[in-house]
Amino acid sequence: MTYKIIASQCTVCGACEFECPNVAISLKNDVYVINPKKCTRCRGHFETPQCAVVCPVPGTCVPA
């Protein structure tokens, strides 16, 4: 299972993009998206998905 970003809640701050160890997050049409083929939920890098940890809006980066 991967993570996704709830576009309607995203403030487009960019914090998640820089924290992703798999470079799975990118800006598309003024909204951040997570590439499910690259997302590993940070396994092998961190205990918890970093997009959810650094996001300033709770519940924006969630399991897909």
Contacts in CASP RR format, 6 or more apart in sequence:
PFRMAT RR
TARGET T0000
AUTHOR 0000-0000-0000
METHOD contacts of the structure
MODEL  1
MTYKIIASQCTVCGACEFECPNVAISLKNDVYVINPKKCTRCRGHFETPQ
CAVVCPVPGTCVPA
1 41 0 8 1.000
1 63 0 8 1.000
1 64 0 8 1.000
2 24 0 8 1.000
2 34 0 8 1.000
2 36 0 8 1.000
2 39 0 8 1.000
2 40 0 8 1.000
2 41 0 8 1.000
2 63 0 8 1.000
2 64 0 8 1.000
3 34 0 8 1.000
3 39 0 8 1.000
3 41 0 8 1.000
3 49 0 8 1.000
3 51 0 8 1.000
3 52 0 8 1.000
3 61 0 8 1.000
3 62 0 8 1.000
3 63 0 8 1.000
3 64 0 8 1.000
4 33 0 8 1.000
4 34 0 8 1.000
4 36 0 8 1.000
4 61 0 8 1.000
4 62 0 8 1.000
4 63 0 8 1.000
4 64 0 8 1.000
5 16 0 8 1.000
5 25 0 8 1.000
5 31 0 8 1.000
5 32 0 8 1.000
5 33 0 8 1.000
5 34 0 8 1.000
5 51 0 8 1.000
5 60 0 8 1.000
5 61 0 8 1.000
6 59 0 8 1.000
6 60 0 8 1.000
6 61 0 8 1.000
6 62 0 8 1.000
7 31 0 8 1.000
7 33 0 8 1.000
9 57 0 8 1.000
9 59 0 8 1.000
9 60 0 8 1.000
10 31 0 8 1.000
10 32 0 8 1.000
10 57 0 8 1.000
10 60 0 8 1.000
11 56 0 8 1.000
11 57 0 8 1.000
12 27 0 8 1.000
12 30 0 8 1.000
12 31 0 8 1.000
12 32 0 8 1.000
13 56 0 8 1.000
14 27 0 8 1.000
14 32 0 8 1.000
15 54 0 8 1.000
15 55 0 8 1.000
15 56 0 8 1.000
16 25 0 8 1.000
16 32 0 8 1.000
16 50 0 8 1.000
16 51 0 8 1.000
16 54 0 8 1.000
16 55 0 8 1.000
16 61 0 8 1.000
17 25 0 8 1.000
17 26 0 8 1.000
17 27 0 8 1.000
17 32 0 8 1.000
19 50 0 8 1.000
19 51 0 8 1.000
19 53 0 8 1.000
19 54 0 8 1.000
20 34 0 8 1.000
20 42 0 8 1.000
20 50 0 8 1.000
20 51 0 8 1.000
21 42 0 8 1.000
21 45 0 8 1.000
21 46 0 8 1.000
21 50 0 8 1.000
22 38 0 8 1.000
22 39 0 8 1.000
22 40 0 8 1.000
22 42 0 8 1.000
22 45 0 8 1.000
23 38 0 8 1.000
24 34 0 8 1.000
24 35 0 8 1.000
24 36 0 8 1.000
24 37 0 8 1.000
24 38 0 8 1.000
24 39 0 8 1.000
24 40 0 8 1.000
25 32 0 8 1.000
25 33 0 8 1.000
25 34 0 8 1.000
25 35 0 8 1.000
25 51 0 8 1.000
26 32 0 8 1.000
26 33 0 8 1.000
26 35 0 8 1.000
27 33 0 8 1.000
34 51 0 8 1.000
34 61 0 8 1.000
34 64 0 8 1.000
36 64 0 8 1.000
41 49 0 8 1.000
42 48 0 8 1.000
42 49 0 8 1.000
42 50 0 8 1.000
46 53 0 8 1.000
49 61 0 8 1.000
51 61 0 8 1.000
52 59 0 8 1.000
52 61 0 8 1.000
52 62 0 8 1.000
55 61 0 8 1.000
END
